[in-house]
C-alpha cells in the first residue's frame, strides 16, 4: 500500500470553519484532523474530549492555503520528494496544489513540479502532498509509506531557502507571518539640540 487510507480524506477536507459544537468558544476553528477517525476537521475542544489519545495533526495557513508542519506530518508519512518551505521559523509543506498564472517559465527556474508545473526552489519532484499523491497514482514511482530506516535529515543549507524565493513567492509566504504584520516600526529619533550658527563676518570696510 503506497498511500495510507486517511490521506485522500485529509486532502479533501475543508479546514478553518467554525465548529458547530463549540460555536461560542474562543478557539473554535476546525484546524485539526485525526488520522484514526478520519471524520473531518475539528477544533481544539473536540480534540480534548473526543480525540485525546489519537494521532492528530494541526493544519495551519499561509496565504489562504493549508500547510502542515514537517515535524508533525513526517511522523506519519514519507514526505520525501515534496518541496518544503520555512514560514515563521517552522518548516512546512503545502497540502494541495496552489494555482499559479499560466505563462512561460521564468528565467533561472530549473525545477518544476511533475504534476502541476509549479516552479520549485530545489530539485524536488512535487510541490505538495496532493501532487505527490497524483504522481503515485500515475506511475507508482513514489510512496508515502515510512521505511524502517532512519529518516534522512534535511540539509541545513536549505534552512536559508526562504531568502532565495522568487519575489511573488516571498509576498505569498509573508502574508502568513502575523508577527511581521503587527510589528510596529520604531519612530525615527530626532535630536533636540540645534546647530548653532556661526558669528556672521562682515565684509571689510573699503575707503
MIDOSE-1310 file (N, C-alpha, C; in nm, 2 decimals, decimal comma, always signed):
residues 207
xxxx	+0,09/-0,12/+0,00/+0,00/+0,00/+0,00/+0,09/+0,12/+0,00; +0,08/+0,20/-0,11/+0,17/+0,32/-0,12/+0,11/+0,44/-0,06; -0,02/+0,44/-0,03/-0,09/+0,56/+0,02/-0,17/+0,52/+0,14; -0,15/+0,58/+0,26/-0,24/+0,55/+0,38/-0,38/+0,58/+0,35
xxxx	-0,48/+0,51/+0,41/-0,62/+0,53/+0,38/-0,67/+0,67/+0,42; -0,61/+0,74/+0,51/-0,66/+0,87/+0,56/-0,62/+0,99/+0,47; -0,52/+0,97/+0,39/-0,46/+1,08/+0,32/-0,55/+1,15/+0,22; -0,62/+1,08/+0,14/-0,71/+1,14/+0,05/-0,82/+1,22/+0,12
xxxx	-0,87/+1,16/+0,23/-0,97/+1,23/+0,31/-0,92/+1,36/+0,37; -0,79/+1,36/+0,41/-0,73/+1,48/+0,47/-0,72/+1,59/+0,36; -0,68/+1,55/+0,24/-0,65/+1,65/+0,14/-0,78/+1,71/+0,08; -0,90/+1,64/+0,10/-1,02/+1,69/+0,05/-1,11/+1,76/+0,16
xxxx	-1,05/+1,76/+0,28/-1,12/+1,82/+0,40/-1,11/+1,97/+0,39; -1,22/+2,04/+0,43/-1,22/+2,19/+0,44/-1,19/+2,23/+0,59; -1,09/+2,31/+0,61/-1,05/+2,35/+0,74/-1,08/+2,50/+0,76; -1,07/+2,54/+0,89/-1,09/+2,67/+0,94/-1,23/+2,72/+0,93
xxxx	-1,32/+2,62/+0,94/-1,46/+2,66/+0,96/-1,49/+2,66/+1,11; -1,61/+2,72/+1,15/-1,64/+2,73/+1,29/-1,70/+2,60/+1,33; -1,65/+2,55/+1,44/-1,70/+2,42/+1,50/-1,85/+2,43/+1,54; -1,94/+2,36/+1,49/-2,08/+2,37/+1,54/-2,11/+2,33/+1,68
xxxx	-2,02/+2,25/+1,74/-2,03/+2,20/+1,88/-1,98/+2,31/+1,98; -1,89/+2,39/+1,93/-1,84/+2,49/+2,02/-1,84/+2,63/+1,96; -1,96/+2,67/+1,91/-1,98/+2,79/+1,84/-1,95/+2,91/+1,92; -1,97/+2,91/+2,05/-1,95/+3,03/+2,13/-1,81/+3,03/+2,20
xxxx	-1,72/+2,93/+2,17/-1,59/+2,93/+2,24/-1,49/+3,00/+2,16; -1,38/+3,05/+2,23/-1,29/+3,13/+2,16/-1,20/+3,06/+2,06; -1,16/+2,93/+2,09/-1,07/+2,85/+2,00/-1,16/+2,75/+1,92; -1,25/+2,80/+1,84/-1,35/+2,71/+1,78/-1,32/+2,68/+1,63
xxxx	-1,21/+2,72/+1,58/-1,18/+2,69/+1,44/-1,14/+2,55/+1,42; -1,20/+2,49/+1,32/-1,17/+2,35/+1,29/-1,04/+2,34/+1,21; -0,93/+2,32/+1,28/-0,80/+2,31/+1,21/-0,72/+2,19/+1,25; -0,79/+2,08/+1,29/-0,72/+1,96/+1,33/-0,79/+1,84/+1,26
xxxx	-0,70/+1,74/+1,25/-0,75/+1,62/+1,18/-0,70/+1,49/+1,25; -0,79/+1,39/+1,27/-0,75/+1,27/+1,34/-0,72/+1,16/+1,23; -0,60/+1,10/+1,24/-0,56/+1,00/+1,15/-0,63/+0,87/+1,17; -0,68/+0,85/+1,29/-0,76/+0,73/+1,32/-0,90/+0,73/+1,28
xxxx	-0,97/+0,84/+1,32/-1,11/+0,85/+1,30/-1,15/+0,89/+1,15; -1,06/+0,97/+1,09/-1,09/+1,02/+0,95/-1,23/+1,07/+0,93; -1,27/+1,15/+1,03/-1,41/+1,20/+1,03/-1,42/+1,35/+1,01; -1,32/+1,41/+0,94/-1,32/+1,55/+0,91/-1,25/+1,64/+1,01
xxxx	-1,26/+1,77/+0,99/-1,19/+1,86/+1,07/-1,26/+1,89/+1,20; -1,19/+1,92/+1,30/-1,25/+1,95/+1,43/-1,16/+2,06/+1,51; -1,21/+2,11/+1,62/-1,14/+2,22/+1,69/-1,07/+2,17/+1,81; -1,01/+2,26/+1,88/-0,92/+2,23/+2,00/-1,00/+2,16/+2,11
xxxx	-1,13/+2,20/+2,13/-1,21/+2,14/+2,23/-1,25/+2,00/+2,20; -1,28/+1,98/+2,07/-1,31/+1,84/+2,02/-1,20/+1,75/+2,04; -1,08/+1,80/+2,02/-0,96/+1,71/+2,04/-0,95/+1,67/+2,19; -0,97/+1,76/+2,28/-0,96/+1,73/+2,42/-1,06/+1,62/+2,46
xxxx	-1,18/+1,63/+2,41/-1,29/+1,54/+2,45/-1,31/+1,42/+2,37; -1,28/+1,42/+2,24/-1,31/+1,31/+2,15/-1,19/+1,24/+2,09; -1,07/+1,31/+2,09/-0,96/+1,25/+2,02/-0,83/+1,26/+2,11; -0,85/+1,25/+2,24/-0,75/+1,27/+2,34/-0,62/+1,18/+2,31
xxxx	-0,64/+1,06/+2,29/-0,53/+0,96/+2,27/-0,51/+0,92/+2,13; -0,56/+1,00/+2,03/-0,55/+0,96/+1,89/-0,44/+1,04/+1,82; -0,38/+0,99/+1,72/-0,28/+1,07/+1,64/-0,35/+1,18/+1,56; -0,32/+1,31/+1,60/-0,38/+1,42/+1,54/-0,28/+1,52/+1,49
xxxx	-0,31/+1,58/+1,37/-0,22/+1,68/+1,31/-0,30/+1,81/+1,31; -0,22/+1,92/+1,32/-0,28/+2,05/+1,32/-0,25/+2,12/+1,18; -0,35/+2,17/+1,12/-0,33/+2,24/+0,99/-0,32/+2,39/+1,02; -0,23/+2,45/+0,94/-0,21/+2,59/+0,95/-0,23/+2,66/+0,81
xxxx	-0,22/+2,79/+0,81/-0,24/+2,85/+0,68/-0,13/+2,95/+0,64; -0,11/+2,96/+0,51/-0,02/+3,06/+0,46/-0,08/+3,11/+0,33; -0,11/+3,24/+0,32/-0,17/+3,30/+0,20/-0,30/+3,22/+0,16; -0,38/+3,18/+0,25/-0,51/+3,12/+0,23/-0,49/+2,97/+0,18
xxxx	-0,37/+2,92/+0,19/-0,35/+2,78/+0,15/-0,31/+2,70/+0,28; -0,36/+2,58/+0,28/-0,34/+2,49/+0,40/-0,20/+2,43/+0,40; -0,13/+2,44/+0,51/+0,00/+2,38/+0,53/+0,01/+2,30/+0,66; +0,11/+2,21/+0,66/+0,13/+2,14/+0,79/+0,28/+2,14/+0,82
xxxx	+0,31/+2,14/+0,94/+0,45/+2,14/+0,98/+0,51/+2,00/+0,95; +0,64/+2,01/+0,90/+0,71/+1,89/+0,87/+0,73/+1,81/+0,99; +0,76/+1,87/+1,11/+0,78/+1,79/+1,23/+0,66/+1,71/+1,27; +0,54/+1,75/+1,23/+0,42/+1,67/+1,26/+0,39/+1,56/+1,15
xxxx	+0,39/+1,60/+1,03/+0,35/+1,51/+0,92/+0,45/+1,40/+0,89; +0,58/+1,43/+0,92/+0,68/+1,33/+0,88/+0,68/+1,21/+0,97; +0,61/+1,22/+1,08/+0,59/+1,10/+1,17/+0,49/+1,00/+1,12; +0,41/+1,05/+1,02/+0,30/+0,96/+0,97/+0,32/+0,93/+0,82
xxxx	+0,40/+1,01/+0,75/+0,41/+1,00/+0,60/+0,56/+1,01/+0,56; +0,59/+0,94/+0,45/+0,72/+0,97/+0,39/+0,70/+1,09/+0,30; +0,76/+1,20/+0,34/+0,73/+1,33/+0,26/+0,85/+1,36/+0,17; +0,94/+1,26/+0,14/+1,05/+1,29/+0,05/+0,99/+1,32/-0,09
xxxx	+1,07/+1,40/-0,16/+1,04/+1,45/-0,29/+0,93/+1,56/-0,30; +0,89/+1,61/-0,18/+0,80/+1,72/-0,17/+0,87/+1,84/-0,13; +0,86/+1,96/-0,20/+0,92/+2,08/-0,16/+0,87/+2,13/-0,03; +0,96/+2,17/+0,06/+0,93/+2,23/+0,19/+0,97/+2,38/+0,19
xxxx	+0,91/+2,46/+0,28/+0,94/+2,60/+0,30/+0,95/+2,63/+0,44; +1,02/+2,75/+0,47/+1,03/+2,79/+0,61/+0,94/+2,91/+0,63; +0,84/+2,90/+0,72/+0,75/+3,01/+0,75/+0,74/+3,02/+0,90; +0,76/+3,14/+0,95/+0,76/+3,17/+1,10/+0,86/+3,07/+1,17
xxxx	+0,98/+3,05/+1,11/+1,08/+2,97/+1,16/+1,05/+2,82/+1,17; +0,94/+2,78/+1,11/+0,90/+2,64/+1,11/+0,90/+2,59/+0,97; +0,95/+2,47/+0,95/+0,95/+2,41/+0,81/+0,81/+2,35/+0,79; +0,75/+2,38/+0,68/+0,62/+2,34/+0,64/+0,61/+2,29/+0,50
xxxx	+0,51/+2,22/+0,46/+0,48/+2,19/+0,33/+0,33/+2,20/+0,30; +0,29/+2,23/+0,18/+0,16/+2,25/+0,14/+0,08/+2,12/+0,12; -0,05/+2,12/+0,16/-0,13/+2,00/+0,14/-0,17/+1,98/-0,01; -0,21/+2,09/-0,07/-0,26/+2,07/-0,21/-0,19/+2,17/-0,31
xxxx	-0,21/+2,14/-0,43/-0,16/+2,23/-0,54/-0,21/+2,37/-0,52; -0,13/+2,47/-0,55/-0,17/+2,61/-0,55/-0,17/+2,66/-0,69; -0,29/+2,72/-0,73/-0,30/+2,77/-0,87/-0,19/+2,88/-0,89; -0,14/+2,88/-1,01/-0,05/+2,99/-1,05/-0,08/+3,03/-1,19
xxxx	-0,05/+3,16/-1,22/-0,08/+3,21/-1,36/-0,01/+3,13/-1,46; -0,08/+3,10/-1,57/-0,02/+3,03/-1,68/+0,07/+3,12/-1,76; +0,17/+3,07/-1,81/+0,27/+3,15/-1,89/+0,40/+3,08/-1,90; +0,49/+3,15/-1,97/+0,63/+3,09/-1,98/+0,70/+3,08/-1,85
xxxx	+0,79/+2,98/-1,84/+0,86/+2,97/-1,72/+0,97/+3,08/-1,71; +0,98/+3,14/-1,59/+1,07/+3,25/-1,57/+1,22/+3,21/-1,58; +1,30/+3,30/-1,60/+1,45/+3,28/-1,62/+1,50/+3,23/-1,49; +1,59/+3,13/-1,50/+1,66/+3,08/-1,38/+1,58/+2,97/-1,31
xxxx	+1,46/+2,94/-1,36/+1,38/+2,83/-1,30/+1,41/+2,70/-1,36; +1,47/+2,61/-1,28/+1,52/+2,48/-1,34/+1,44/+2,36/-1,28; +1,36/+2,38/-1,18/+1,29/+2,27/-1,11/+1,14/+2,30/-1,11; +1,07/+2,20/-1,16/+0,92/+2,22/-1,18/+0,85/+2,10/-1,12
xxxx	+0,74/+2,12/-1,06/+0,65/+2,01/-1,01/+0,61/+1,92/-1,13; +0,62/+1,79/-1,11/+0,59/+1,70/-1,22/+0,44/+1,70/-1,25; +0,36/+1,74/-1,16/+0,21/+1,73/-1,18/+0,15/+1,86/-1,23; +0,18/+1,97/-1,15/+0,11/+2,10/-1,19/+0,21/+2,20/-1,26
xxxx	+0,34/+2,17/-1,26/+0,43/+2,26/-1,33/+0,47/+2,38/-1,25; +0,44/+2,38/-1,12/+0,48/+2,49/-1,04/+0,63/+2,50/-1,02; +0,69/+2,61/-1,02/+0,84/+2,63/-1,00/+0,87/+2,59/-0,86; +0,98/+2,52/-0,85/+1,03/+2,48/-0,71/+1,17/+2,54/-0,69
xxxx	+1,20/+2,54/-0,56/+1,33/+2,60/-0,52/+1,45/+2,51/-0,54; +1,42/+2,38/-0,51/+1,52/+2,28/-0,51/+1,48/+2,16/-0,60; +1,57/+2,07/-0,62/+1,54/+1,95/-0,71/+1,45/+1,85/-0,65; +1,32/+1,89/-0,61/+1,22/+1,80/-0,57/+1,13/+1,77/-0,69
xxxx	+1,04/+1,67/-0,67/+0,95/+1,63/-0,78/+0,82/+1,69/-0,77; +0,77/+1,73/-0,64/+0,64/+1,77/-0,62/+0,63/+1,89/-0,54; +0,53/+1,98/-0,55/+0,51/+2,10/-0,48/+0,43/+2,08/-0,35; +0,35/+1,97/-0,34/+0,26/+1,95/-0,23/+0,23/+1,80/-0,21
xxxx	+0,17/+1,77/-0,10/+0,13/+1,63/-0,08/+0,03/+1,58/-0,19; -0,06/+1,67/-0,23/-0,16/+1,64/-0,33/-0,10/+1,60/-0,46; +0,01/+1,67/-0,50/+0,07/+1,64/-0,63/+0,15/+1,51/-0,62; +0,21/+1,49/-0,50/+0,28/+1,36/-0,49/+0,18/+1,24/-0,49
xxxx	+0,06/+1,26/-0,44/-0,04/+1,16/-0,45/-0,08/+1,13/-0,59; -0,10/+1,24/-0,67/-0,13/+1,22/-0,81/-0,02/+1,15/-0,89; +0,11/+1,18/-0,85/+0,22/+1,12/-0,91/+0,22/+0,97/-0,88; +0,19/+0,93/-0,76/+0,18/+0,79/-0,72/+0,07/+0,72/-0,80
xxxx	-0,04/+0,78/-0,82/-0,15/+0,72/-0,89/-0,11/+0,70/-1,04; -0,03/+0,80/-1,09/+0,00/+0,79/-1,24/+0,11/+0,68/-1,27; +0,21/+0,68/-1,19/+0,32/+0,59/-1,22/+0,37/+0,50/-1,11; +0,33/+0,53/-0,98/+0,37/+0,44/-0,87/+0,51/+0,44/-0,84
xxxx	+0,58/+0,55/-0,88/+0,73/+0,56/-0,86/+0,76/+0,62/-0,73; +0,67/+0,66/-0,65/+0,69/+0,72/-0,52/+0,60/+0,65/-0,41; +0,62/+0,68/-0,29/+0,54/+0,62/-0,18/+0,53/+0,71/-0,06; +0,43/+0,70/+0,01/+0,41/+0,77/+0,14/+0,44/+0,69/+0,26
xxxx	+0,47/+0,56/+0,23/+0,49/+0,47/+0,34/+0,63/+0,49/+0,40; +0,64/+0,50/+0,53/+0,76/+0,52/+0,60/+0,84/+0,39/+0,60; +0,97/+0,40/+0,58/+1,06/+0,29/+0,58/+1,11/+0,27/+0,72; +1,17/+0,16/+0,75/+1,23/+0,13/+0,88/+1,36/+0,20/+0,90
xxxx	+1,42/+0,25/+0,79/+1,55/+0,32/+0,80/+1,53/+0,45/+0,87; +1,63/+0,50/+0,93/+1,62/+0,63/+0,99/+1,60/+0,74/+0,88; +1,51/+0,83/+0,92/+1,47/+0,93/+0,82/+1,59/+1,02/+0,79; +1,60/+1,05/+0,66/+1,71/+1,13/+0,62/+1,69/+1,28/+0,66
xxxx	+1,79/+1,34/+0,72/+1,77/+1,47/+0,76/+1,77/+1,57/+0,65; +1,70/+1,68/+0,66/+1,70/+1,78/+0,55/+1,83/+1,86/+0,57; +1,91/+1,88/+0,46/+2,03/+1,95/+0,47/+2,01/+2,09/+0,53; +2,11/+2,12/+0,62/+2,10/+2,25/+0,69/+2,10/+2,37/+0,60
xxxx	+2,17/+2,35/+0,48/+2,18/+2,47/+0,40/+2,05/+2,51/+0,34; +1,95/+2,43/+0,34/+1,82/+2,46/+0,29/+1,74/+2,55/+0,39; +1,79/+2,56/+0,52/+1,73/+2,65/+0,61/+1,72/+2,79/+0,56; +1,81/+2,83/+0,48/+1,81/+2,97/+0,43/+1,73/+2,98/+0,30
xxxx	+1,66/+2,88/+0,25/+1,60/+2,88/+0,12/+1,49/+2,99/+0,11; +1,44/+3,04/+0,22/+1,33/+3,14/+0,21/+1,39/+3,27/+0,15; +1,52/+3,29/+0,17/+1,58/+3,41/+0,11/+1,59/+3,40/-0,04; +1,59/+3,28/-0,09/+1,60/+3,26/-0,23/+1,47/+3,24/-0,31
xxxx	+1,36/+3,27/-0,24/+1,23/+3,26/-0,31/+1,21/+3,37/-0,41; +1,15/+3,34/-0,52/+1,11/+3,44/-0,62/+1,03/+3,55/-0,55; +1,02/+3,67/-0,61/+0,95/+3,78/-0,54/+0,81/+3,75/-0,51; +0,73/+3,69/-0,61/+0,59/+3,66/-0,59/+0,58/+3,56/-0,47
xxxx	+0,67/+3,47/-0,46/+0,66/+3,37/-0,36/+0,69/+3,43/-0,22; +0,78/+3,52/-0,22/+0,81/+3,59/-0,09/+0,69/+3,66/-0,04; +0,62/+3,73/-0,13/+0,50/+3,80/-0,08/+0,39/+3,70/-0,03; +0,38/+3,59/-0,10/+0,28/+3,49/-0,06/+0,31/+3,44/+0,08
xxxx	+0,43/+3,40/+0,10/+0,46/+3,35/+0,23/+0,46/+3,45/+0,34; +0,49/+3,58/+0,31/+0,49/+3,68/+0,41/+0,35/+3,71/+0,47; +0,24/+3,68/+0,39/+0,11/+3,70/+0,44/+0,08/+3,62/+0,56; +0,15/+3,51/+0,58/+0,12/+3,42/+0,69/+0,20/+3,45/+0,81
xxxx	+0,28/+3,56/+0,81/+0,36/+3,59/+0,92/+0,30/+3,70/+1,00; +0,22/+3,66/+1,10/+0,14/+3,75/+1,18/+0,23/+3,85/+1,26; +0,34/+3,80/+1,31/+0,42/+3,89/+1,39/+0,48/+4,00/+1,31; +0,50/+3,97/+1,18/+0,55/+4,08/+1,09/+0,44/+4,18/+1,06
xxxx	+0,32/+4,13/+1,05/+0,21/+4,22/+1,01/+0,18/+4,32/+1,13; +0,20/+4,28/+1,25/+0,17/+4,36/+1,37/+0,29/+4,43/+1,43; +0,40/+4,40/+1,38/+0,52/+4,46/+1,44/+0,53/+4,61/+1,41; +0,54/+4,70/+1,51/+0,54/+4,84/+1,49/+0,68/+4,88/+1,45
xxxx	+0,69/+4,98/+1,37/+0,82/+5,04/+1,33/+0,86/+5,15/+1,43; +0,98/+5,14/+1,48/+1,02/+5,24/+1,58/+1,03/+5,38/+1,52; +0,98/+5,48/+1,59/+0,98/+5,62/+1,53/+1,12/+5,66/+1,51; +1,15/+5,75/+1,41/+1,28/+5,80/+1,39/+1,32/+5,89/+1,51
xxxx	+1,45/+5,89/+1,54/+1,50/+5,97/+1,65/+1,53/+6,11/+1,60; +1,49/+6,21/+1,68/+1,53/+6,35/+1,64/+1,61/+6,41/+1,75; +1,71/+6,48/+1,72/+1,79/+6,54/+1,82/+1,73/+6,68/+1,85; +1,72/+6,71/+1,99/+1,66/+6,84/+2,03/+1,76/+6,95/+2,02
xxxx	+1,89/+6,92/+2,01/+1,99/+7,02/+2,01/+2,01/+7,07/+1,86; +2,00/+7,20/+1,85/+2,01/+7,26/+1,71/+2,15/+7,31/+1,69; +2,20/+7,30/+1,57/+2,33/+7,35/+1,54/+2,34/+7,50/+1,55; +2,43/+7,55/+1,63/+2,44/+7,70/+1,65/+2,51/+7,76/+1,53
xxxx	+2,45/+7,86/+1,48/+2,51/+7,93/+1,37/+2,63/+8,01/+1,41; +2,72/+8,01/+1,32/+2,85/+8,08/+1,35/+2,83/+8,23/+1,35; +2,92/+8,31/+1,40/+2,91/+8,45/+1,40/+2,93/+8,51/+1,26; +2,84/+8,59/+1,21/+2,85/+8,64/+1,07/+2,97/+8,73/+1,06
xxxx	+3,04/+8,72/+0,95/+3,16/+8,80/+0,93/+3,12/+8,91/+0,83; +3,15/+9,04/+0,87/+3,12/+9,15/+0,78/+3,24/+9,16/+0,67; +3,20/+9,21/+0,56/+3,30/+9,24/+0,46/+3,39/+9,36/+0,51; +3,51/+9,36/+0,48/+3,60/+9,47/+0,53/+3,55/+9,60/+0,47
xxx	+3,56/+9,71/+0,55/+3,52/+9,84/+0,51/+3,63/+9,90/+0,41; +3,59/+9,94/+0,30/+3,68/+9,99/+0,20/+3,66/+10,14/+0,19; +3,77/+10,22/+0,20/+3,77/+10,36/+0,19/+3,80/+10,41/+0,04
